[in-house]
């Protein structure tokens, strides 16, 4: 099993050790999913993985039978990075390749997003993180396609206005990038700051959304954009 191979992987890929240590020293995570109680204890027995090719490279995905749990951005050893993350957070689960309905829908919706035909994702998500991290991710999930907010504004929206640095760390730990669009969170002066996939990818995603926003139909984007502007009044002055 993968967990038995972890020591060898750490020796071959030193960054794996950093990932493992970060996961091991993180406070006990909360597992939440849409339509599931925030405090419900969940034991995951099976995890399924797949990948999809995109204009920015190969994206790896993982899900349970019912929820998407991980999106791994393109990059060196992306599949290994995802497997390490899964092993540290779902220690009792058997991980195997396979297509679930969730993974099929995720690949379809990612293809639509990259084709400029989708402004927001409609997928069952399982967010594995601390209470604060999950609150941040849920706030980021509401930032509309083609818009952006600062880390400070996200901190204010989760009721922790002084926790800007913690908000940034929560962004870095986002297990579902693109689907939870942390690339739409920027510095207070609008500059691009840290992103798990690199600043080049962050810039590409923002440019992609800016380019396609005017072309999206009212049916696919308009109501979501209006909803986002209503939830975040500060965006009205930015768009």
Secondary structure, DSSP 8 states (H G I E B T S, - for coil): -HHHHHHHHHHH-THHHHHHHHHHHS---EEEETTS-TT------EEEEEEEEETTEEEEEEE-SS-EEEEE-SSTTHHHHHHHHHHHH-TT-EEEE---HHHHHHHHHHHHHHTT--SS----BEEEE-HHHHHHHHHHHTS-TT--EEHHHHHHHTT-TT-HHHHHHHHHT-SBBTTB-GGGEE-TTS-----TT-HHHHHHHHHHHHHHHTTS-IIIIIHHHHHHHHH-GGGGGT-
